[in-house]
Amino acid sequence: MMRAYDQWHEVLSEEFFGADHALQSTVLYVDDEVERELAERNGIDAPLAQAVADEMYWEGSDRALLWRVLSQCRTWTAKGRNGAPPSLPVLAASVLGRVSKVDLEL
């Protein structure tokens, strides 16, 4: 079974950087509604934030918090940077968090 992080990476890659967006600028915008729609349409059970949190080393480790994602990014770079970077779910979760914070401030 595919990890939730990998599911989100696949879905976000296709949604924002897939063939429909080739040679075009794109804006990565994820709010609660977009997250819910993508999860439902693609059968993802884990929320984006939880999928990202599961990839992190929280405590009791000498590795950086995002070590696993950084390692995947290094491999992606070494193999020619094909497709969206492995850090895409982290970026999307950051956007989602910021959008939610702005909504709360309004």
C-alpha positions, 0 to 999 in steps of 0.5 A: 500500500502506498504511503499517504505522503506518496499519495499526496505527492502523486495527486498534487503533482498531477493536479498542479504540474501534470500534462495539462500544465506543461509549459505554463506558469502555475500557482500552488494554492491549497485550502481546506476545500481543495484538500477535501476535493483532492482527497475525495476524488483520489481516495486519500484517507489521511489529511495532508498535514498528517501525511507530512507529519508522518514523514518527520523525525520528531524526537529522540533522533539526531536527524533533522526534522525533514531528513526523510524528505531532504533525502528524497530531494537529493535522490530526485536531484541526482536522477535529473529532477524529473517530475515534481520535487518530493517536497511538494506535499510539504510546500502544499501543507505550508500553503494550507497552513498559511491560508487557514491562518489568514482565514482565522485572522479575517 
